[in-house]
Amino acid sequence: MDATFVGLLVIVLVALAFDYTNGFHDAANAIAVAVSTKALTPRVALALAAVMNLVGALLSTEVAKTVGDGIISPPVGDEGLKVVFAALIGAIVWNLITWYFGLPSSSSHALIGGLVGAAMAAAHSVQWMGILDKVVIPMVVSPLVGFGLGYLVMLAILWSFRGANVTRANRGFRYAQIVSSATMALGHGLQDAQKTMGVITLALFTAGEIESFEVPMWVVLAAALTLSAGTYAGGFRIMRTLGRRIIQLTPAGGFSAQTVASGVMVTTATVFAVPVSTTHITTTSIMGVGATRRLSAVRWGVARSIVVAWVVTLPAAGAVAALAFFATDLVVG
């Protein structure tokens, strides 16, 4: 069997393993709020998120093209396959570390950091302007938008329902959260499944299996189904951080946070085709909702540890990927 084909097969399997870890790592993004407000039970919420992740993943491939073709210049040959393999190892290792400690860091930025770290280790060119436009600026802007809109939407709901019966209103918002949770999962599928599609397509292009950067249908289906399976496997550690440790949300607050976060995710995927962090947006939307009570209502110590994880993710995943590249190069030659 041809060595290049074997390497490509290994990369596809490792990419799907990353997709699976992405599913259980980021499952909390779609369901933590609905579970914490008792709108849904954990298993029902996970099943809903798994189905809607699958649907979202099938709707578009624009973010996949950005990840595969806009971060590093597509490498070629066996050296290129080593770069892609090392990038995936860096992302998976960082995902597992942050999952173990219950920190909702970004799988997206772990993957992008892995690509950059592996490319630099291989002395391969990195598209720094592409990273600035498609990673760094969205990484800064999208959480701020999430916080601001979360604050404003929650204020609007508080004003609109200021004379409503609290028990009846809470019951209504719990039902509404089923819809907002489904939309959140749809946005997660639109964003995160496409990142794996992009990496697999990059590997196929590198190995010469495809001539242009178009995502094959079997790649779309494989990434969508794997992310969905990972989501159903659950992410209870991170769910606890998002749903309870940042702030104890009401049903109205949960609905506001999820509506804002899903809107930002869907817009960035379909309109701008940029890979944003679903974790960043969800977390800051929750914080924006919490700030409508008073700033002290948000547990800023927890939020600070999450921000540290955000800042560290890109270089940490990149460093692991660089080490993985050197190790792979030493073993494979």
Secondary structure, DSSP 8 states (H G I E B T S, - for coil): --HHHHHHHHHHHHHHHHHHHHHHHHHHHHHHHHHHTTSS-HHHHHHHHHHHHHHHHTS--HHHHHHHHHSB----HHHHHHHHHHHHHHHHHHHHHHHHTT----HHHHHHHHHHHHHHHTT--B-HHHHIIIIIHHHHHHHHHHHHHHHHHHHHHHHHTTTS-HHHHHHHHHHHHHHHHHHHHHHHIIIIIHHHHHHHHHHHHHTTS-SSS---HHHHHHHHHHHHHHHHH--HHHHHIIIIIS----HHHHHHHHHHHHHHHHHIIIII-----HHHHHHHHHHHHHTTT-GGGS-HHHHHHHHHHHHHHHHHHHHHHHHHHHHHHHHH-
